């Protein structure tokens, strides 16, 4: 298996730190708002990576964090006059639900910042003791970037004293303007309110934590280093973990700072391989809230089946920037439809247990830095040949079994074609209408059992009036939208 290392900028053969085992950490969402298509792209990329690693026989331990301590969360809580935890719980739950709709499996470990404060405080103290961090007279603690001779070795940037890399205003007490916060002090009054105040439902005390450095909260970059060290790190290894991933926008300053913290605070480097997925653009514009084109995932899921979005967002190479357009999405859906039409054609038949040539070739393509273009070309070719052969007069018993096995493998490694093929083609019909159709089908089945064909035909006409077609199979009666 080969992976493009975005730090070394070469494709490298993947060799795990421990035989047959892989440790993977990916930066997760800051839960102050709804997930957007950028979050979806990153989650899907690393979901695919886990599937490909697993298909290659590796035992993968996958961690993706939840940032639930952040200035943006505080701002949202103040705007809505809500408790911090109410905000973070709501958006964490929404994120999980939307990821499930995309077919993204839950990580093995999902640490939250609020649950790992002890590990963060311990790392800060270690960095202070080793001379890589310093407290200020105001109670903040900063990482001294000039103390690390390898700082910027990840992003290959030229250090600029004017670089601003914090989420809050820079402090005049920093030794160097490039230094970043490990601990942000909060005084006994927070924005003019006593810490114990509960004015208008907002509880500032819920964002203030005790530490040896004073009351405050950890810096954003710190949490991932501390969580990796606590949950995944191999202590006697050159690297803490095998693979660290995230969006391309995280390379600097976030991943650069993580790497510096771990390098200076522990006996190893952070990761052996670094992987970064490209940006998501909307109609050739970079997605950003300032441009007003942040396409929330929840809105996309109202218009499109989650699996259609999965197929579309994974249809280009993960390192490439992705340009989202509704026209391209519609074209992509037609490609996914072909998988389901073949699956419907073979519905109810027996699947082979053998490994096919197609499976070997598909895994080979995906093992080459997740070459999804080659993988989908193989899928298209398999579908085309299967349909062409099935159109001939022969029974093709073995072909049908092998094709079903191929479709099952596509489900496992790519996450495409996981639904009942008839239900897939029901998307866009509201829940009440679905219930009415299902009730009519039950009535029609009863009429057929009673050989009341007049009632059966009438019920069939009522079903078809909803703009659907029906198919009677040995496994039962199924329906789908017509003209799709």
C-alpha positions in Angstrom: 0.0 0.0 0.0 1.2 3.5 -0.9 0.3 6.8 0.7 1.2 10.3 -0.4 3.0 12.0 2.5 2.0 15.7 2.4 5.0 16.7 4.4 7.7 14.9 2.5 5.6 15.5 -0.7 6.2 12.0 -2.1 4.3 8.8 -2.4 5.6 6.4 0.2 5.1 2.7 0.8 3.1 2.3 3.9 5.0 0.4 6.6 3.3 0.5 10.1 5.1 1.1 13.3 3.8 -2.2 14.6 3.2 -5.2 12.3 -0.3 -5.4 11.0 -1.6 -2.6 13.2 -2.3 1.0 12.3 -2.9 4.1 14.5 -4.7 6.9 12.8 -5.7 10.3 14.2 -7.8 12.9 12.3 -8.7 16.4 13.5 -12.5 16.5 14.0 -15.0 19.4 14.1 -15.2 22.3 16.4 -18.8 22.0 17.6 -20.2 25.5 17.4 -22.2 25.3 14.2 -23.6 22.9 11.6 -21.2 20.7 9.6 -20.5 21.9 6.1 -19.3 20.1 3.0 -15.7 20.6 4.0 -16.3 18.6 7.2 -18.1 16.0 5.1 -15.2 15.7 2.6 -12.6 15.2 5.3 -14.8 12.6 7.2 -15.4 10.7 4.0 -11.8 10.6 3.0 -10.6 9.1 6.2 -13.6 6.7 6.4 -12.4 5.4 3.0 -8.8 5.2 4.3 -9.9 3.1 7.2 -11.8 0.8 4.9 -8.8 0.4 2.5 -6.4 -0.3 5.4 -8.8 -2.8 6.8 -9.2 -4.5 3.4 -5.4 -4.8 3.3 -5.5 -6.8 6.6 -4.5 -4.1 9.0 -6.0 -3.8 12.5 -6.9 0.0 12.5 -7.4 2.1 15.6 -9.0 5.3 14.4 -9.3 8.4 16.6 -11.1 11.6 15.6 -11.5 14.4 18.2 -14.3 16.7 19.1 -13.2 20.3 20.0 -15.7 21.5 22.6 -13.6 24.3 24.1 -13.1 27.2 21.8 -13.8 30.9 21.5 -16.2 30.4 18.7 -18.3 28.2 20.9 -18.3 30.8 23.6 -19.4 33.4 21.1 -22.3 31.2 19.9 -23.4 30.5 23.5 -23.4 34.3 24.3 -25.4 35.0 21.1 -28.0 32.4 21.9 -27.9 32.9 25.7 -27.3 29.2 26.2 -25.0 27.1 28.3 -21.8 26.0 26.6 -22.6 22.3 27.0 -26.0 22.8 25.5 -24.4 24.2 22.4 -21.7 21.6 22.1 -24.0 18.6 22.8 -26.5 19.9 20.1 -23.9 20.3 17.4 -22.0 17.1 18.3 -25.3 15.1 18.0 -26.1 16.8 14.7 -22.6 16.0 13.3 -23.0 12.3 14.3 -26.4 12.0 12.6 -25.2 13.6 9.4 -22.1 11.5 9.3 -24.3 8.4 9.7 -26.4 9.5 6.7 -23.2 9.7 4.6 -22.2 6.2 5.7 -19.3 7.4 7.7 -18.5 4.8 10.5 -17.8 6.1 14.0 -14.2 6.3 15.0 -12.9 3.8 17.5 -12.0 6.7 19.9 -13.7 10.1 19.9 -12.0 12.2 22.6 -13.4 15.5 23.7 -11.3 18.5 24.8 -13.4 18.8 28.0 -12.6 15.2 28.9 -8.8 15.5 28.4 -7.9 18.6 30.4 -5.6 16.7 32.7 -3.5 15.4 29.8 -3.3 18.9 28.3 -2.2 20.5 31.6 0.5 17.8 32.0 1.9 18.5 28.5 2.0 22.2 29.2 3.9 21.7 32.4 6.4 19.4 30.6 7.0 22.0 27.9 7.6 24.6 30.6 10.0 22.4 32.5 11.9 21.7 29.3 12.2 25.3 28.4 9.9 25.2 25.4 7.0 27.2 27.0 6.7 30.2 29.3 4.0 31.7 31.5 3.3 35.5 31.3 2.5 37.9 34.1 -1.2 37.8 33.0 -1.4 34.0 33.5 -1.2 32.9 29.8 1.2 30.2 28.7 2.9 30.3 25.3 5.0 27.9 23.3 8.3 29.5 22.4 8.6 28.8 18.7 12.3 30.0 18.7 13.2 27.2 21.1 12.3 24.6 18.5 15.0 24.3 15.8 12.6 22.2 13.7 9.7 24.6 13.9 8.0 25.1 10.4 9.6 21.8 9.1 6.1 20.5 8.4 4.7 23.4 6.4 8.1 24.6 5.0 7.1 28.2 5.7 9.6 31.0 6.3 9.0 32.2 9.8 7.6 35.7 9.8 7.4 37.8 12.9 4.1 39.3 11.6 2.5 35.8 11.3 -0.7 35.8 13.4 -1.9 32.3 14.1 -4.1 32.5 17.1 -7.9 32.6 17.3 -7.8 35.5 19.6 -6.0 38.8 19.7 -2.2 38.5 20.1 -0.6 39.4 23.4 2.1 42.0 23.8 3.7 39.7 26.4 4.8 37.1 23.9 8.5 36.7 23.3 7.9 36.2 19.6 4.9 37.1 17.6 4.9 33.5 16.2 4.5 32.0 19.6 1.1 30.4 20.2 -1.1 29.9 23.3 -1.0 26.7 25.3 -3.1 28.2 28.0 -5.4 31.2 27.9 -6.0 32.9 31.2 -9.5 34.1 32.3 -9.8 36.5 35.1 -12.3 36.3 38.0 -14.5 38.5 35.9 -15.4 37.3 32.4 -16.5 40.1 30.1 -17.5 42.2 33.1 -19.5 39.4 34.8 -18.4 37.6 37.9 -17.3 34.0 37.2 -20.3 32.7 39.2 -22.8 34.9 37.3 -25.6 33.3 35.3 -26.9 36.4 33.6 -29.4 35.8 30.7 -28.8 32.1 30.9 -25.1 32.3 29.9 -22.7 30.6 32.3 -19.2 32.0 31.8 -18.0 29.6 34.6 -18.5 26.7 32.2 -15.6 27.9 30.1 -13.1 28.5 32.9 -11.0 25.7 34.3 -8.5 25.5 37.1 -4.8 24.7 36.4 -1.4 25.3 38.1 -1.1 28.3 35.7 -4.3 29.9 36.9 -7.9 29.9 35.8 -8.4 29.7 32.1 -8.8 27.3 29.2 -6.4 25.4 26.8 -5.3 26.7 23.4 -6.7 25.0 20.3 -3.5 23.4 19.1 -2.7 21.8 22.4 -5.6 19.3 22.5 -4.7 17.1 19.6 -1.1 16.6 20.9 -2.3 15.7 24.3 -5.1 13.4 23.1 -2.7 11.5 20.8 -0.2 11.1 23.6 -3.0 9.9 25.9 -5.0 7.6 23.7 -2.7 6.4 20.8 1.0 7.1 21.3 3.5 4.3 21.1 5.9 5.4 23.9 9.1 3.6 22.7 8.7 4.4 19.1 10.3 7.1 16.8 6.7 8.3 16.1 3.7 8.6 18.3 1.3 7.3 15.6 1.4 6.0 12.1 -0.9 8.5 10.3 -2.2 12.0 11.1 -4.8 13.5 8.8 -7.1 16.4 8.3 -8.0 19.2 5.8 -5.2 21.0 3.8 -6.0 24.2 5.7 -4.8 22.5 9.0 -1.2 22.0 7.8 -0.3 25.5 9.1 -0.6 26.5 11.8 -2.5 23.7 13.5 -0.5 20.6 12.5 2.7 22.6 12.5 2.1 23.5 16.2 0.9 20.1 17.1 4.1 18.6 15.8 6.2 21.1 17.7 4.4 20.4 21.0 4.8 16.7 20.7 8.4 16.9 19.4 9.5 19.1 22.3 7.4 17.6 25.0 7.9 13.9 24.4 10.5 11.4 23.2 9.1 11.1 19.7 7.8 12.8 16.6 4.1 13.0 16.1 3.4 11.0 13.0 5.2 8.9 10.4 2.8 9.8 7.6 0.8 13.0 7.2 -2.3 13.1 4.9 -4.3 16.2 3.9 -7.5 16.3 1.8 -8.2 19.2 -0.5 -10.6 22.1 -0.1 -14.2 22.1 -1.2 -15.2 25.0 -3.5 -18.8 25.9 -4.4 -19.3 26.8 -8.0 -15.5 27.5 -8.4 -15.4 29.7 -5.3 -13.6 28.7 -2.1 -16.2 27.8 0.5 -16.3 30.4 3.3 -18.8 32.0 5.6 -17.5 35.5 4.6 -18.6 34.7 1.0 -21.9 33.4 2.1 -21.4 30.1 0.3 -20.8 27.7 3.2 -23.1 24.8 2.0 -24.3 23.2 5.2 -24.5 19.4 5.0 -27.9 19.4 6.6 -29.2 21.4 3.6 -27.6 19.1 1.1 -29.1 16.1 2.8 -32.6 17.6 2.4 -32.1 17.5 -1.4 -30.0 14.4 -1.9 -29.7 11.0 -0.5 -26.7 10.7 1.8 -25.2 8.0 -0.3 -25.4 10.2 -3.4 -23.4 12.8 -1.6 -20.9 10.2 -0.5 -20.4 9.0 -4.0 -20.1 12.5 -5.4 -17.7 13.8 -2.7 -15.5 10.7 -3.0 -15.5 10.7 -6.8 -12.4 12.8 -7.2 -9.0 12.2 -5.6 -8.8 13.1 -2.0 -5.9 15.5 -2.4 -7.5 17.5 -5.2 -9.7 20.5 -4.5 -13.3 19.6 -5.0 -15.6 21.9 -6.9 -19.2 21.3 -5.9 -21.9 22.0 -8.4 -25.5 20.7 -8.6 -25.0 19.8 -12.2 -22.0 17.6 -11.5 -23.8 16.0 -8.5 -26.7 15.1 -10.8 -24.3 13.5 -13.3 -22.5 11.6 -10.4 -25.9 10.3 -9.2 -26.5 8.6 -12.5 -23.2 6.8 -12.1 -24.3 5.5 -8.7 -27.8 4.6 -10.1 -26.1 2.1 -12.3 -24.8 0.2 -9.3 -28.3 0.0 -7.9 -29.9 -1.0 -11.2 -27.5 -3.9 -11.4 -28.2 -4.8 -7.8 -31.9 -4.6 -8.5 -31.5 -6.9 -11.5 -29.9 -9.6 -9.3 -32.1 -9.0 -6.3 -32.7 -12.1 -4.2 -30.0 -14.2 -5.9 -27.2 -16.1 -4.2 -23.8 -14.5 -3.7 -20.5 -16.2 -4.3 -18.0 -16.5 -1.5 -14.9 -16.5 -3.8 -12.5 -13.6 -4.3 -12.8 -12.4 -7.8 -10.3 -10.7 -10.1 -12.3 -7.5 -9.9 -11.9 -7.4 -6.1 -8.2 -7.8 -6.4 -7.9 -5.0 -9.0 -10.2 -2.7 -7.0 -8.1 -3.1 -3.9 -5.0 -2.6 -5.9 -6.3 0.7 -7.2 -7.4 2.0 -3.8 -4.1 0.9 -2.2 -2.3 3.3 -4.5 -2.9 6.4 -2.4 -6.7 5.8 -2.7 -6.8 6.2 -6.5 -10.6 6.5 -6.7 -10.6 7.5 -10.4 -9.1 4.1 -11.3 -11.3 2.3 -8.8 -14.5 3.8 -10.2 -13.4 3.1 -13.8 -13.1 -0.6 -12.7 -16.6 -0.4 -11.2 -18.1 1.1 -14.4 -16.4 -1.6 -16.5 -17.6 -4.4 -14.3 -21.2 -3.1 -14.4 -21.1 -2.6 -18.2 -19.8 -6.1 -18.8 -22.1 -7.7 -16.4 -25.2 -6.1 -17.9 -24.0 -6.9 -21.4 -23.5 -10.6 -20.6 -26.8 -10.8 -18.6 -28.7 -9.5 -21.6 -27.8 -12.7 -23.6 -30.0 -15.8 -23.5 -27.8 -18.0 -21.2 -28.5 -18.3 -17.5 -25.0 -17.2 -16.4 -25.4 -18.7 -13.0 -21.7 -18.2 -11.9 -21.6 -14.7 -13.3 -24.6 -13.7 -11.3 -23.0 -15.0 -8.1 -19.6 -13.3 -8.8 -21.3 -10.0 -9.7 -23.2 -10.1 -6.4 -19.9 -10.7 -4.7 -18.4 -7.8 -6.5 -21.3 -5.5 -5.5 -20.9 -6.7 -1.8 -17.2 -5.8 -2.0 -18.0 -2.4 -3.3 -20.3 -1.9 -0.4 -17.6 -2.9 2.1 -14.6 -1.0 0.7 -16.3 2.1 -0.9 -19.6 2.3 1.0 -21.6 2.4 -2.2 -24.7 0.3 -2.9 -25.5 -0.4 0.8 -29.3 0.1 0.6 -32.1 -2.0 -0.7 -32.1 -1.1 -4.4 -35.8 -0.4 -4.4 -35.6 1.8 -1.3 -32.7 3.7 -2.9 -35.0 4.8 -5.7 -37.6 6.1 -3.3 -35.6 9.1 -2.2 -37.6 12.4 -2.6 -40.9 10.9 -1.5 -42.0 12.2 1.9 -42.5 10.0 4.9 -46.3 10.3 5.0 -46.6 9.2 1.3 -44.2 6.3 1.9 -46.5 5.1 4.7 -49.6 5.4 2.6 -47.9 3.4 -0.2 -46.6 0.8 2.2 -50.2 0.4 3.7 -51.7 0.0 0.2 -49.1 -2.7 -0.7 -50.0 -4.6 2.5 -53.7 -4.4 1.5 -52.9 -5.5 -2.0 -50.9 -8.5 -0.8 -53.9 -9.5 1.4 -56.3 -9.1 -1.6 -54.0 -11.3 -3.7 -53.9 -14.0 -1.1 -57.7 -13.9 -1.0 -57.7 -14.1 -4.8 -59.7 -10.9 -4.9 -58.2 -9.7 -8.1 -60.6 -6.9 -8.7 -59.6 -5.3 -5.3 -55.9 -6.1 -6.0 -56.0 -4.3 -9.4 -57.8 -1.3 -7.8 -55.2 -1.1 -5.1 -52.4 -1.3 -7.7 -53.9 1.6 -9.5 -54.0 3.6 -6.3 -50.3 2.9 -5.7 -49.3 3.8 -9.3 -51.2 7.1 -8.9 -48.4 8.3 -6.5 -46.0 8.3 -9.4 -44.3 5.0 -8.5 -43.9 1.6 -10.1 -44.1 -1.7 -8.2 -42.4 -5.0 -8.6 -43.5 -8.4 -7.2 -40.6 -10.6 -6.3 -40.3 -13.9 -4.3 -38.9 -11.7 -1.5 -42.0 -9.5 -1.4 -43.5 -6.5 -3.3 -41.2 -3.4 -3.7 -41.8 0.0 -5.2 -39.8 2.9 -6.4 -40.3 6.3 -8.0 -41.2 6.1 -11.7 -39.1 7.7 -14.5 -35.8 7.8 -12.7 
